[in-house]
Amino acid sequence: MYHRDPKTGLSERRNSYVLEMFTDSVDFDIKRESRREPIGTDWSKNWIARCKDLSHFEGREAMVQYIIKKRREAGLPDISELNEWKFPSNSQ
């Protein structure tokens, strides 16, 4: 499956629908956060909870890095808990 980046016009290969749904939902919520839309909790708590929910996904470190990168690109403030995120090894 391919995804066309509207900013660059380039297509990139996506490995799964799960990855596409994840990146689309992150991109959508970053736009909402940039517009300062209320969500019932504060945005940093929302992102921390979402990262905790990723703990069972393979590639979770890359997913957290995607959130960090996209938030920075949008000019949003860093969330120190995400920058210091550590996942337990699968053997625990």
C-alpha positions in Angstrom: 0.0 0.0 0.0 1.2 3.5 -0.8 0.4 6.8 0.7 0.8 10.1 -1.1 2.3 12.9 1.0 0.2 16.0 0.2 3.1 18.3 1.1 5.7 16.8 -1.2 3.6 14.9 -3.7 5.8 11.9 -3.1 4.4 8.4 -2.5 5.7 6.2 0.3 5.1 2.6 0.9 3.2 1.7 4.0 3.6 -1.8 5.4 0.1 -2.2 6.9 -3.3 -0.8 7.5 -2.4 -0.6 11.2 0.5 1.7 10.4 -1.6 3.8 8.1 -4.4 4.2 10.7 -1.8 5.1 13.3 0.0 7.8 11.3 -3.3 9.2 10.0 -4.7 9.5 13.5 -1.5 11.0 14.9 -1.5 13.6 12.1 -5.1 14.4 12.6 -4.7 14.9 16.4 -1.6 17.0 15.9 -3.7 19.3 13.7 -6.3 19.4 16.4 -3.7 20.2 19.1 -2.2 22.9 16.9 -5.7 24.5 16.7 -5.9 24.2 20.5 -9.0 22.1 20.4 -10.1 20.8 23.8 -10.1 17.1 24.3 -11.3 16.4 27.9 -7.8 16.1 29.2 -4.7 18.0 28.4 -2.8 17.1 25.2 0.4 16.0 26.9 -1.5 13.5 29.0 -3.3 12.3 25.9 0.0 11.7 24.1 1.5 9.9 27.1 -1.5 7.6 27.3 -1.4 6.8 23.6 2.3 5.9 23.9 1.5 3.6 26.8 -1.1 1.9 24.7 1.5 1.2 22.1 3.4 -1.1 24.4 2.1 -4.3 22.7 2.9 -3.2 19.1 6.1 -4.3 17.4 7.8 -1.1 16.2 6.5 0.8 19.1 9.7 2.8 19.5 9.4 4.1 16.0 5.7 5.0 16.6 6.7 7.1 19.6 9.4 8.7 17.6 6.9 9.5 14.9 4.7 11.3 17.4 7.7 13.3 18.7 8.9 14.2 15.2 5.4 15.3 14.0 4.7 17.4 17.1 8.0 19.1 16.7 7.4 19.8 13.0 4.1 21.4 14.0 5.9 23.6 16.4 4.3 22.1 19.5 6.2 21.9 22.8 8.2 18.8 23.6 6.8 16.4 26.2 9.7 15.3 28.4 8.1 12.0 29.3 8.0 11.0 25.6 11.6 12.1 24.9 12.7 9.9 27.8 10.4 7.0 26.9 11.7 3.5 27.7 9.9 0.3 26.8 10.4 -2.8 28.8 12.0 -5.7 26.9 9.7 -8.4 25.6 11.3 -10.9 27.9 9.8 -9.2 31.0 
